[in-house]
Amino acid sequence: MSLMPKLSTILLLSASLIAASDADIVAFLKKGIGSNPNVSNLQIEVNGKKALPGMNGWQAYFVSINADVKQGSDSRHIIQNGTYFVNGDIIAPELVNLKTGSRLNDTVAPDFNTAFYTKANLISGSSEAKNKVAIFSDPLCPFCRKFVPEALDYMSKYPQIFAVYYYHFPLTGLHPAAATLTKAAIAAEQNGTDNAVIGLYKVDVNANEKDDQKILDAFNRTFKTKISLADIKRPSVVKQFDMDQNIAQSMMVAGTPTVFFNGQKDPSKTKYKDVKVK
């Protein structure tokens, strides 16, 4: 469930902030979202902000929203990230380039936190390489299954030029099998399996499969391993899996593949091809 559509209407109709501070933004959003009687335990934080290039006075605010939302007789906890654009006394949930039709929500993101370039996420190249590429991907995402192997195959040929950092980001709402599959890959990596990420994109499994053992069987057939249900529940596996999800949330990642090139979000996903390698 998304809180954004209802909130977007509220913002467009009643935006009236003057010299907004972070506290003003939070208070305004709480008032809009909190007016929904089905929302409780609402928490909103501004995680960061940045000026919009070429747009004098406009800033993008990166916001995290946590709330319990009642749905019929059930209640579920919602964690969402949102980008809001502020200029003086105006706040908007969306900005669109009139000439290109592109949404700034899709292109503007926080600068990549250098603390997230960890040894555990480095899958290709040297950490000293000039160009750092961060990839968030779901191995069962159709576009990822084409993009990731091709990108890794290219950049792995130039380990002194590209450091590639990979973050597991299964979209379980679309591909239920992806979470178990990625945990199996993490477990295999910890057990010493090489190139587990590349192999992930070769596993033949139904994306809608929910039987963990069937998913592991498919994984083990591909990797010639014996990853078990106990393996994917190991604390070290769960810790790495959760860390990747937390990093994705911090960087406002919502879809896959999402790519950051040298600290900046790369909507084209092809900036690595512009680097002179010879």
C-alpha positions as CSV (number, residue, x, y, z in Angstrom):
1,M,0.0,0.0,0.0
2,S,1.3,3.5,-0.9
3,L,0.6,6.6,1.1
4,M,1.9,8.8,-1.7
5,P,-1.1,9.4,-4.1
6,K,-3.4,10.7,-1.3
7,L,-0.5,12.8,0.1
8,S,0.3,14.1,-3.4
9,T,-3.2,15.6,-3.7
10,I,-3.0,17.2,-0.3
11,L,0.4,18.8,-1.2
12,L,-0.7,20.2,-4.5
13,L,-3.8,21.7,-3.1
14,S,-2.5,23.2,0.1
15,A,1.2,23.8,-0.1
16,S,2.0,26.9,1.9
17,L,5.4,26.9,3.6
18,I,7.4,30.0,4.2
19,A,11.2,29.7,4.4
20,A,10.8,26.0,5.3
21,S,13.1,24.3,7.7
22,D,13.5,20.5,8.0
23,A,11.0,20.7,11.0
24,D,8.5,22.6,8.8
25,I,8.7,19.9,6.1
26,V,8.2,17.1,8.6
27,A,5.3,18.9,10.3
28,F,3.6,19.6,7.0
29,L,3.9,16.0,5.8
30,K,2.7,14.7,9.2
31,K,-0.4,16.9,9.0
32,G,-1.2,15.7,5.5
33,I,-0.6,11.9,6.0
34,G,-1.8,12.0,9.6
35,S,-5.2,13.2,8.5
36,N,-5.9,9.7,7.2
37,P,-7.7,7.9,10.0
38,N,-6.2,4.6,8.9
39,V,-2.7,5.8,9.6
40,S,-1.1,5.5,13.1
41,N,2.3,5.6,14.7
42,L,3.5,7.9,12.0
43,Q,7.2,8.8,11.9
44,I,8.8,11.0,9.2
45,E,12.5,12.0,8.9
46,V,14.4,14.1,6.5
47,N,17.4,11.9,5.5
48,G,19.0,14.5,3.2
49,K,18.6,17.2,0.7
50,K,20.4,18.7,-2.3
51,A,20.0,21.6,-4.6
52,L,18.6,21.0,-8.1
53,P,21.2,22.0,-10.8
54,G,20.0,24.8,-13.0
55,M,16.9,25.4,-10.9
56,N,17.6,28.4,-8.7
57,G,16.1,28.0,-5.2
58,W,14.8,24.5,-5.6
59,Q,15.9,21.7,-3.3
60,A,15.1,18.0,-3.3
61,Y,14.2,16.7,0.2
62,F,14.7,13.0,0.7
63,V,12.2,11.7,3.3
64,S,11.5,8.4,5.0
65,I,8.0,7.6,6.2
66,N,7.2,4.9,8.7
67,A,3.6,4.1,9.8
68,D,1.1,1.5,10.7
69,V,-1.7,1.4,8.2
70,K,-5.1,-0.3,8.8
71,Q,-6.4,-2.3,5.9
72,G,-9.8,-3.7,6.8
73,S,-9.4,-5.7,10.0
74,D,-5.6,-6.0,9.5
75,S,-2.8,-3.6,10.1
76,R,0.6,-3.6,8.5
77,H,3.8,-1.5,8.9
78,I,4.7,0.6,5.9
79,I,8.2,1.9,5.2
80,Q,8.4,4.3,2.3
81,N,10.9,6.7,0.9
82,G,9.8,9.9,-0.8
83,T,11.3,12.8,-2.7
84,Y,9.7,16.3,-2.3
85,F,10.7,19.5,-4.0
86,V,10.8,22.8,-2.1
87,N,11.3,26.4,-3.2
88,G,10.4,29.1,-0.7
89,D,6.8,28.6,0.1
90,I,6.1,25.9,-2.4
91,I,6.4,22.1,-1.9
92,A,5.6,19.6,-4.6
93,P,5.7,15.8,-4.7
94,E,6.7,15.7,-8.3
95,L,8.5,17.9,-10.9
96,V,8.5,17.1,-14.6
97,N,10.8,18.5,-17.3
98,L,8.4,20.2,-19.8
99,K,10.7,19.6,-22.8
100,T,11.7,16.0,-22.1
101,G,8.8,14.7,-20.1
102,S,11.2,13.1,-17.6
103,R,10.3,13.1,-13.9
104,L,12.9,14.6,-11.6
105,N,11.8,12.1,-9.0
106,D,13.4,9.4,-11.2
107,T,16.7,11.2,-11.7
108,V,17.4,13.0,-8.5
109,A,18.9,11.0,-5.6
110,P,21.2,11.5,-2.6
111,D,24.9,11.4,-3.3
112,F,26.1,7.8,-2.7
113,N,27.5,7.4,0.8
114,T,31.1,6.3,0.5
115,A,30.7,4.3,3.7
116,F,28.5,1.9,1.6
117,Y,31.5,0.9,-0.6
118,T,32.2,-2.1,1.6
119,K,34.5,-5.1,1.0
120,A,31.5,-7.4,1.2
121,N,29.8,-5.6,-1.7
122,L,32.8,-5.3,-4.0
123,I,32.4,-8.0,-6.6
124,S,34.7,-6.8,-9.4
125,G,37.8,-4.6,-9.7
126,S,40.0,-2.9,-7.2
127,S,38.7,-0.7,-4.4
128,E,41.4,1.8,-5.5
129,A,39.9,2.0,-9.0
130,K,39.1,5.6,-10.2
131,N,35.5,4.8,-11.2
132,K,33.1,3.3,-8.6
133,V,29.9,1.7,-9.9
134,A,27.1,0.7,-7.4
135,I,24.4,-1.7,-8.7
136,F,21.2,-2.5,-6.9
137,S,19.5,-5.5,-8.6
138,D,17.0,-8.2,-8.3
139,P,18.2,-11.4,-10.1
140,L,14.6,-12.2,-11.2
141,C,14.0,-8.8,-12.7
142,P,13.8,-9.3,-16.5
143,F,15.8,-6.2,-17.3
144,C,18.4,-7.0,-14.7
145,R,18.9,-10.5,-16.1
146,K,20.1,-8.8,-19.3
147,F,21.8,-5.7,-17.9
148,V,23.8,-7.0,-15.0
149,P,25.7,-9.9,-16.7
150,E,26.6,-7.6,-19.7
151,A,27.7,-4.7,-17.5
152,L,29.8,-7.0,-15.2
153,D,31.3,-8.8,-18.1
154,Y,32.5,-5.5,-19.6
155,M,33.7,-3.8,-16.4
156,S,35.5,-6.9,-15.1
157,K,37.9,-6.7,-18.0
158,Y,39.2,-3.4,-16.5
159,P,39.7,-4.0,-12.8
160,Q,42.0,-1.0,-12.4
161,I,39.4,1.3,-14.0
162,F,36.1,0.0,-12.5
163,A,35.3,-1.0,-8.9
164,V,31.9,-2.6,-9.0
165,Y,29.8,-2.8,-5.9
166,Y,26.7,-5.0,-5.9
167,Y,23.7,-4.8,-3.5
168,H,21.0,-7.4,-3.4
169,F,17.6,-5.8,-3.7
170,P,14.9,-8.4,-4.3
171,L,11.6,-7.0,-5.2
172,T,9.6,-9.5,-3.3
173,G,6.2,-8.0,-4.1
174,L,6.9,-8.8,-7.8
175,H,9.2,-11.8,-7.5
176,P,8.6,-13.7,-4.2
177,A,11.4,-16.2,-5.0
178,A,14.0,-13.5,-5.2
179,A,14.6,-13.1,-1.4
180,T,15.4,-16.8,-0.9
181,L,17.5,-16.8,-4.0
182,T,19.7,-13.9,-2.9
183,K,20.1,-15.3,0.6
184,A,21.3,-18.5,-1.0
185,A,23.9,-16.5,-3.0
186,I,25.1,-14.7,0.1
187,A,25.5,-18.1,1.9
188,A,27.3,-19.5,-1.1
189,E,29.7,-16.5,-1.2
190,Q,30.4,-16.9,2.5
191,N,31.1,-20.6,1.9
192,G,33.7,-19.7,-0.7
193,T,31.8,-19.9,-4.0
194,D,33.2,-17.6,-6.6
195,N,31.1,-15.4,-9.0
196,A,27.9,-16.1,-7.1
197,V,26.3,-12.9,-8.4
198,I,26.8,-13.8,-12.0
199,G,25.5,-17.3,-11.4
200,L,22.4,-15.9,-9.8
201,Y,21.2,-14.6,-13.2
202,K,21.4,-18.2,-14.6
203,V,19.2,-19.8,-12.1
204,D,16.0,-21.2,-13.7
205,V,13.2,-20.7,-11.2
206,N,9.7,-19.4,-11.3
207,A,9.8,-15.8,-9.9
208,N,6.5,-16.5,-8.1
209,E,7.7,-19.6,-6.4
210,K,7.3,-19.4,-2.6
211,D,8.6,-22.8,-1.6
212,D,12.0,-22.1,-0.2
213,Q,13.2,-25.7,-0.7
214,K,12.2,-25.6,-4.4
215,I,14.1,-22.3,-4.8
216,L,17.2,-23.7,-3.1
217,D,17.0,-26.9,-5.3
218,A,17.1,-24.7,-8.4
219,F,20.0,-22.7,-7.0
220,N,22.0,-25.8,-6.0
221,R,21.5,-27.3,-9.5
222,T,23.0,-24.2,-11.0
223,F,25.9,-23.8,-8.6
224,K,26.5,-27.5,-7.8
225,T,26.3,-26.6,-4.1
226,K,24.3,-27.8,-1.1
227,I,22.9,-24.7,0.4
228,S,20.3,-25.6,2.9
229,L,17.4,-23.9,4.7
230,A,19.6,-23.6,7.7
231,D,22.3,-21.9,5.7
232,I,20.1,-19.0,4.5
233,K,19.0,-18.4,8.1
234,R,22.6,-18.0,9.4
235,P,23.0,-14.7,11.3
236,S,25.8,-13.7,9.0
237,V,23.6,-14.2,5.9
238,V,20.7,-12.4,7.4
239,K,23.0,-9.5,8.5
240,Q,24.4,-9.1,4.9
241,F,20.9,-9.3,3.4
242,D,19.5,-6.8,5.8
243,M,22.5,-4.5,5.3
244,D,21.9,-4.3,1.6
245,Q,18.2,-3.5,2.1
246,N,19.1,-0.8,4.5
247,I,21.6,0.7,2.1
248,A,19.0,0.6,-0.7
249,Q,16.5,2.4,1.6
250,S,19.1,5.1,2.5
251,M,19.8,5.7,-1.2
252,M,16.1,6.0,-2.1
253,V,16.3,2.9,-4.3
254,A,12.8,1.9,-5.4
255,G,13.3,-0.2,-8.6
256,T,15.9,-2.3,-10.3
257,P,18.4,-2.1,-11.7
258,T,19.4,1.2,-10.1
259,V,22.9,2.4,-10.8
260,F,25.2,5.0,-9.2
261,F,28.3,6.1,-11.1
262,N,31.0,7.8,-9.1
263,G,28.5,8.7,-6.4
264,Q,25.7,10.1,-8.6
265,K,22.6,8.2,-9.7
266,D,22.9,7.2,-13.3
267,P,19.4,7.0,-14.9
268,S,20.9,5.9,-18.2
269,K,22.8,3.0,-16.5
270,T,25.4,3.4,-19.3
271,K,27.9,6.0,-18.0
272,Y,30.5,3.3,-17.5
273,K,30.6,2.9,-21.3
274,D,31.7,6.5,-21.7
275,V,35.0,5.9,-19.7
276,K,38.1,5.6,-21.9
277,V,39.5,2.2,-21.1
278,K,42.5,2.3,-23.5
